[in-house]
Amino acid sequence: MLRRPVSSYGDRSRRVIYVAAEGAKTERDYIALLNDTYGERDGSRFRLHFCHPGHDNGLRPEQVVDQVLAVAGPGDEKWAFFDRDAGDAREGEIPRAMHRAHRNGVQVALSHPSFELWLLLHFQQFTSQENGFSREVLKRLRGHKDAKGYEGYDQQSGDRGKGLGGQRGRALLDRERTAVRNARKLVSLCPYGECSARHADLTPIPAPRTEPYEDWTRRTGHAPGCDPLKRDPSSDVWRLLASVGVGTEGT
């Protein structure tokens, strides 16, 4: 059964969530879009704080975890976004980053093959295993009739780069429920065979080192024995949205 977060914050308090990400542009723009649309409205119970590293070169998975730990305090809610992307020797680094996140009370949103899969899930389901390569995901994203503004996404700098301003951001809004639903289905379709989004835990981690790694990884809905590098395709970004009530019933 999906466990929903129980708010321990007062009626006048706002839940602050610290997020660090591998990408220097797309993920930052996406967090800003969520914040501007849902986190800053009257009555909002959350605010997302993006932990920018101070440069635009991007971060590797272990650096993402270190970045959020450097900005957030010990008792703060922390998330790390990073990708599977093939061809850059992540076979060892992603498991290390996940264990480091577990030890320090950080939740991980892993996307396989890339964060762009999460964007695509706003417009369609995608179940093809891509072995860590994003070519087909990008092709579908650029070509989808409802993905306004994505025609030249990630093809060059400027308006054809990876930003989510203008039309691109607007195209994602009001499609969060579709994205969450599609991402949840991918958990149940995981090649490992024992994973289900129904078992995901959306509650904040109470404190570092308060649960074994097996319980920490169950938060994603994936079984403890499921290799993160083989969750192809998948995106855990849905868990952050669902935990703050975006993309669920009533939103």
Secondary structure, DSSP 8 states (H G I E B T S, - for coil): --B-----S-TT--EEEEEEES-SSHHHHHHHHHIIIIISSTT--EEEEE---SSSS---HHHHHHHHHHHS-TTSEEEEEEE--TTS--TTHHHHHHHHHHHTTEEEEEEES-HHHHHHTTT-------TT--HHHHHHHHH-TT-TT-TTTTSSSGGGSS--TTHHHHHHTT-HHHHHHHHHHHHHT-TTSS--GGG-B-S---STTSS-HHHHHHTTT--TT--GGG--SEETHHHHHHHTTSSSTT-
